[in-house]
Amino acid sequence: MTFWFDSPSSRARQNTLMATRVPRVECHGDASPGGSSSGQVQAIAISLVSILSVRGYRGWRVEKELSATQTYLQQRDNRNALLSLKRAVLLRPDNLEARRALASLLEETASSKRSFTGGSL
């Protein structure tokens, strides 16, 4: 009795596959799993650069939002200024300049609504 994997055509396919296999690459020296390797150092360096890039981007983005806020306030567009300040605070909650600007704009908006309606909110 012969099985499908024992047929002459399947043996020929197996021989072809065996002949075209990629040779195994072996690791030597420091690249062993237990030792210190340059690959680990590279991975740490890439991680560090990524973290610093994200922080740098957030800082740049906050500055851009604060700049946009100034432009909107000069145009007396309080709604967009408020949105820009909210984005800045969401990006960097520890940024005191953005938090203070947001608080003062909210206070101004609330006081102008009070004076417009003639009462308290």
Secondary structure in CASP SS format (residue, H / E / C, confidence):
PFRMAT SS
TARGET T0000
AUTHOR 0000-0000-0000
METHOD secondary structure of the structure
MODEL  1
M C 1.00
T C 1.00
F C 1.00
W H 1.00
F H 1.00
D H 1.00
S C 1.00
P H 1.00
S H 1.00
S H 1.00
R H 1.00
A H 1.00
R H 1.00
Q H 1.00
N H 1.00
T H 1.00
L H 1.00
M H 1.00
A H 1.00
T C 1.00
R C 1.00
V C 1.00
P C 1.00
R C 1.00
V C 1.00
E C 1.00
C C 1.00
H C 1.00
G H 1.00
D H 1.00
A H 1.00
S C 1.00
P C 1.00
G C 1.00
G C 1.00
S C 1.00
S C 1.00
S H 1.00
G H 1.00
Q H 1.00
V H 1.00
Q H 1.00
A H 1.00
I H 1.00
A H 1.00
I H 1.00
S H 1.00
L H 1.00
V H 1.00
S H 1.00
I H 1.00
L H 1.00
S H 1.00
V H 1.00
R H 1.00
G H 1.00
Y H 1.00
R H 1.00
G H 1.00
W H 1.00
R H 1.00
V H 1.00
E H 1.00
K H 1.00
E H 1.00
L H 1.00
S H 1.00
A H 1.00
T H 1.00
Q H 1.00
T H 1.00
Y H 1.00
L H 1.00
Q H 1.00
Q C 1.00
R C 1.00
D C 1.00
N H 1.00
R H 1.00
N H 1.00
A H 1.00
L H 1.00
L H 1.00
S H 1.00
L H 1.00
K H 1.00
R H 1.00
A H 1.00
V H 1.00
L H 1.00
L H 1.00
R C 1.00
P C 1.00
D C 1.00
N C 1.00
L H 1.00
E H 1.00
A H 1.00
R H 1.00
R H 1.00
A H 1.00
L H 1.00
A H 1.00
S H 1.00
L H 1.00
L H 1.00
E H 1.00
E H 1.00
T H 1.00
A H 1.00
S H 1.00
S H 1.00
K H 1.00
R H 1.00
S H 1.00
F H 1.00
T H 1.00
G C 1.00
G C 1.00
S C 1.00
L C 1.00
END
